[in-house]
Amino acid sequence: MDQKINDLYKEYTKGRMDRREFFKKLAVLTGGSAAAIALLPLLENNHANADMVAEDDPQLQTDLIKYPGATGEVRAYMARPKGMDKVPGVIIIQENKGLQPHIKDVARRMAKEGFLSIAPDALSPLGGTPEDVNQARSLMKKLDNQSTIKNFSAAVQYLKTNPLTTGKVGCTGFCWGGGMTNQVAVNSPDLSAAAPYYGRQPEAQDVAKIKASVLAHYAGNDAKVNSGIAAFEEALKKASVDYRIFIYEGASHGFNNDSNTSRYHKEAAQLAWKRTVAFFKEKLKT
């Protein structure tokens, strides 16, 4: 959905315009009143599902930070619990649309579980994620893959040495970010735990480099990504990597994204999240 439409709806729900003004502007963005009427229920549903942890949650401290990466400073969104001593760090890796509000919300959800979480902006080398989602998606295709892997791997060192953390670091990501989570595991021996969601698997010969424990989530209806599971599992076994793989039948690729009603699968998302949080608590807090 166009980010301008989402932003307009947020302005409306915050009371910054009345319903007549909102509907008039929505009609302009969608091309007419009929389209606006048809879209409104979807907007309301998205709003009900998204932003599970408010931006101004009193239990959290949120900041925009920068850390050194291979291409220069990498921008990131940070969320951490207030009033706690040092806590483990968790990297949250975006989908293929840049650092969107949903991913920032996931970072806040992780912080509510007792972790210092950062969501790096993969598009930092290109000026950061633009407001237009379609533009962000196009820019993602221009990223240099190896430099991007190094930028996310640098986040491991940033969290490991951060005075606010215990030094233990986990990583999770979704879709494009799931594949990138696997690459961080391959390239970061200091990573303790990796939880990729429906991500492209690393090359079999690279799996032996993984020192982290792995918890991999896959959708049952995701033939393209799932075609790599067998070889990945075989390589994990051969390398004696501590791993667990879960496949969520009935769910499709992207099932965790509750801001996308066409893909969101509530039962699978909640179960996978429960498992991810328990996994990080087991591997990072003990």
C-alpha positions in Angstrom: 0.0 0.0 0.0 1.2 3.5 -0.8 3.0 5.0 2.1 1.3 8.4 1.5 -2.1 6.7 2.2 -0.8 5.0 5.3 0.6 8.3 6.6 -2.7 10.1 5.8 -4.6 7.5 7.8 -2.2 7.9 10.8 -2.7 11.7 10.7 -6.5 11.1 10.8 -6.4 8.6 13.6 -4.3 11.0 15.7 -7.1 13.6 15.4 -5.2 16.0 13.1 -8.1 16.2 10.7 -11.8 15.4 10.7 -13.4 12.5 8.8 -14.6 14.7 5.9 -11.1 16.2 5.3 -9.6 12.8 5.6 -12.0 11.2 3.1 -11.5 14.1 0.7 -7.7 13.6 0.7 -8.0 9.8 0.5 -10.2 10.1 -2.6 -7.5 12.3 -4.2 -4.8 9.7 -3.5 -6.8 6.7 -4.6 -8.3 8.3 -7.7 -11.9 8.7 -6.6 -14.6 8.3 -3.9 -15.4 4.7 -4.9 -11.8 3.6 -4.5 -11.5 5.4 -1.2 -14.6 3.6 0.1 -13.3 0.3 -0.9 -9.9 0.9 0.6 -11.1 2.2 4.0 -11.9 -1.2 5.6 -8.4 -2.4 4.7 -6.8 0.7 6.2 -8.8 0.2 9.4 -7.8 -3.5 9.5 -4.1 -2.7 9.0 -4.2 -0.1 11.7 -5.8 -2.5 14.1 -3.1 -5.1 13.4 -0.1 -2.9 13.2 1.9 -0.9 15.8 1.5 -3.5 18.5 3.8 -1.4 20.7 3.3 2.3 20.7 6.2 4.6 19.7 5.9 6.4 23.0 5.6 3.3 25.2 6.6 4.5 28.6 8.6 1.3 29.3 10.9 1.9 26.4 13.6 4.2 25.3 13.8 4.7 21.5 16.5 6.5 19.5 17.8 6.9 16.0 21.5 5.9 16.2 24.4 5.4 13.8 27.2 2.8 13.9 30.3 2.3 11.8 29.8 0.0 8.8 31.8 -1.0 5.7 30.2 1.8 3.7 30.4 4.4 6.4 27.9 5.3 9.1 24.8 3.0 9.1 21.6 4.4 10.4 19.5 2.3 12.8 16.4 2.5 15.0 17.1 1.4 18.6 14.6 0.3 21.2 15.5 -0.8 24.7 13.8 -1.3 28.0 14.0 1.5 30.6 15.3 0.9 34.1 17.1 -2.3 33.4 20.8 -3.2 33.8 22.7 -4.5 30.8 20.6 -6.7 28.5 21.4 -8.8 25.4 21.3 -7.2 22.0 19.1 -8.3 19.0 19.4 -7.1 15.4 16.1 -6.8 13.5 16.5 -7.0 9.7 13.9 -5.6 7.4 12.2 -7.0 4.4 12.9 -5.8 0.9 11.3 -2.4 1.3 13.8 -0.6 3.6 13.3 0.3 7.2 9.5 0.6 7.4 7.3 1.4 10.5 6.4 -2.3 10.9 10.1 -3.3 11.4 10.5 -0.5 13.9 7.5 -1.9 15.7 9.1 -5.3 15.7 12.2 -3.8 17.3 10.0 -2.3 20.0 8.3 -5.7 20.6 11.7 -7.3 21.1 12.7 -4.5 23.5 9.5 -5.3 25.5 10.9 -8.8 25.9 14.0 -7.5 27.6 16.5 -6.9 24.8 18.2 -3.9 23.4 17.2 -4.1 19.7 18.4 -2.2 16.7 16.9 -2.2 13.2 19.6 -1.1 10.8 18.6 0.8 7.6 20.0 -1.2 4.7 19.6 1.8 2.5 21.9 4.0 4.6 24.6 4.0 1.8 22.0 5.4 -0.5 20.7 8.2 1.8 18.3 6.1 3.9 14.9 4.7 3.3 12.6 7.1 1.5 8.9 7.6 2.4 7.7 6.0 -0.9 7.7 2.3 -0.4 8.0 1.6 -4.1 11.0 3.8 -4.4 12.6 2.1 -1.4 12.0 -1.3 -3.0 13.7 -0.1 -6.2 16.7 1.3 -4.2 17.1 -2.0 -2.5 18.0 -3.6 -5.8 20.9 -1.2 -6.2 22.7 -2.3 -3.0 26.0 -4.1 -3.2 25.4 -7.5 -1.6 28.8 -8.0 0.0 28.9 -4.5 1.4 25.4 -4.9 2.8 26.4 -8.1 4.5 29.4 -6.4 6.1 27.1 -3.5 7.2 24.8 -5.8 9.0 27.7 -7.9 10.4 29.1 -4.7 11.8 25.9 -4.4 13.9 27.0 -7.5 15.8 30.2 -5.8 16.9 28.3 -2.6 17.7 26.0 -4.5 20.1 28.7 -6.8 21.4 30.8 -3.8 22.6 27.9 -1.5 23.5 28.1 -0.6 27.2 24.3 -1.0 27.5 24.5 -4.7 26.5 25.8 -7.9 28.1 27.8 -8.6 25.0 25.6 -11.4 23.7 23.9 -10.8 20.4 21.1 -12.4 18.4 19.7 -11.6 15.0 16.3 -12.1 13.3 15.0 -10.9 9.9 12.1 -11.4 7.5 12.0 -12.3 3.8 15.1 -10.5 2.4 16.1 -9.9 6.0 15.8 -13.7 6.7 18.3 -14.3 4.0 20.5 -11.5 5.4 20.2 -13.0 8.9 21.7 -16.3 7.5 24.5 -14.3 6.0 25.2 -12.5 9.3 25.4 -15.9 10.9 27.9 -17.1 8.3 30.0 -14.0 8.5 29.9 -13.2 12.3 31.5 -15.7 14.6 30.5 -13.5 17.6 26.8 -14.0 16.8 25.2 -16.2 19.4 21.7 -16.9 17.9 20.0 -16.4 14.5 16.3 -16.7 13.8 15.7 -16.2 10.1 12.1 -16.0 8.9 11.4 -17.5 5.4 14.9 -16.4 4.2 17.1 -17.6 1.5 19.6 -20.2 2.8 23.3 -19.7 2.6 25.5 -21.8 0.3 26.0 -25.3 1.7 29.8 -24.8 1.8 29.4 -21.7 3.9 27.2 -23.3 6.6 30.3 -24.7 8.4 31.2 -21.1 9.3 28.1 -20.6 11.4 28.9 -20.5 15.1 25.5 -19.3 16.2 22.5 -21.5 17.2 19.9 -21.3 14.4 16.1 -21.2 14.7 14.6 -21.1 11.1 11.0 -20.4 10.4 9.4 -21.2 7.0 5.9 -20.9 5.6 4.2 -24.0 4.3 3.1 -22.3 1.1 6.5 -21.0 0.0 7.8 -23.4 -2.6 10.7 -21.2 -3.9 12.3 -20.6 -0.5 11.5 -24.0 0.9 13.3 -25.7 -2.0 16.5 -24.9 -0.2 15.6 -26.4 3.2 16.8 -29.9 2.6 20.3 -28.9 1.6 20.5 -26.3 4.4 19.5 -28.9 7.0 21.9 -31.4 5.7 24.7 -28.9 5.9 23.7 -27.8 9.4 23.9 -31.4 10.5 27.2 -32.0 8.8 28.7 -28.9 10.5 27.2 -29.9 13.9 25.4 -26.5 14.1 22.8 -26.3 16.9 19.6 -25.8 14.9 15.8 -26.1 14.8 13.6 -25.7 11.8 9.8 -25.1 11.9 7.4 -25.1 8.9 4.0 -23.4 9.4 1.5 -25.2 7.3 -1.2 -23.0 5.8 0.9 -19.9 6.0 2.5 -18.1 3.1 5.7 -16.1 2.6 5.6 -13.0 4.7 3.2 -14.4 7.3 4.7 -12.4 10.2 3.9 -9.0 8.7 0.7 -7.9 10.4 0.7 -4.7 8.4 0.0 -6.7 5.3 -3.4 -8.4 5.6 -3.0 -10.3 2.4 -0.1 -12.3 3.9 -0.4 -12.1 7.6 -1.2 -15.4 9.3 -2.0 -14.7 13.0 -1.6 -18.2 14.4 1.7 -18.8 12.6 3.0 -15.4 13.4 2.2 -15.6 17.1 3.7 -19.1 17.5 6.8 -18.2 15.6 7.3 -15.1 17.7 6.8 -17.0 20.9 9.4 -19.5 19.8 11.8 -16.8 18.7 11.6 -14.9 22.0 12.1 -18.2 24.0 15.0 -19.1 21.8 16.7 -15.7 22.3 16.1 -15.9 26.1 17.6 -19.4 26.1 20.7 -18.5 24.0 21.4 -14.9 25.1 20.3 -14.8 28.7 21.9 -17.9 30.1 
